[in-house]
Amino acid sequence: MPFKTVLALIGTEGAEADMDKALTLSAELEAHLSVIAVRPAISPLGADYPVAASWLQERQREIDELVEVQRRVEEQCRKSGLSFDIGSIYDDLFILESNIGARAMYVDLVVLGQGIRSDSGLRRAAVAATAFDAETPLLLMPRTGMVGAKPGNVLLAWNSRPQAANAAKAALDMLVAADMVHLVVVDPDASYFKNGEEPGADMAAYLSRHGCKVVVRQFSSGERDVGHILRQIAQELGCDMIVMGAYGHSRLRERIFGGVTASILEDCPIPVFMAR
């Protein structure tokens, strides 16, 4: 699918560097860029007056910092010449999640930089709001290096589940344009209700019909963390991007991500395109 509207979520840490990546990506896509600077509000510490006064002062300091980040980022956007809009949200995490989810419904791609990924609570809220609530694809940007819309070498994490198929279809334009797509199956199971007689072959055939240059690669985890294995394989193959499904479920308001999803979200030096 073409990405004509990109939503970049930025935090107060490393905002300018994250925006450089988002601006570069949006320019390559010729997309409108929406930007939201977000910060979770500090929780009240107590009810007595001295503590309440201190809390109000700290809250105002955080709001001022967020406003300053928004000002600097808006200046970056104006200099880029791109079509853009910008806003900010300072509130409790569950309200942040609700607002982000509402905005994510009207964009084609959500971009998360290190300012979001480095804060575990904010990271979980942002991913839950986008991939799980709005079901909008998201791109996790690495700490260093730029992110392009046409990666040359892509790792597609495949496990024969709908989430992985949805991620591949959402990223189809990038996969078609790639020099090579490595369809990676970890711990392949050839049974009918798992990966089928030839694990990965059905998806490889589907991608080939769309013009993708794809090769199936099978690996054994040896009971190691699958997220770590995917990162290692991607680096060994010289991949520019990982494409994978987002796995998890919700329990009341708490989001419980699958093991591989959580591992990749926490730390990955390669851009990750993820969809539910």
Secondary structure, DSSP 8 states (H G I E B T S, - for coil): ----EEEEEE-SSSHHHHHHHHHHHHHHHT-EEEEEEEEE------SSHHHHHHHHHHHHHHHHHHHHHHHHHHHHHHHHT--EEEEEEEE-HHHHHHHHHHHHTT-SEEEE-HHHHTSHHHHHHHHIIIIIII---EEE--SSS---SS-SEEEEE--SSHHHHHHHHHTHHHHHHSSEEEEEEES---STTTTTTTTTHHHHHHHHHTT--EEEEEE--TTS-HHHHHHHHHHHTT-SEEEEE--EEEETTEEEE-HHHHHHHH--SS-EEEE-
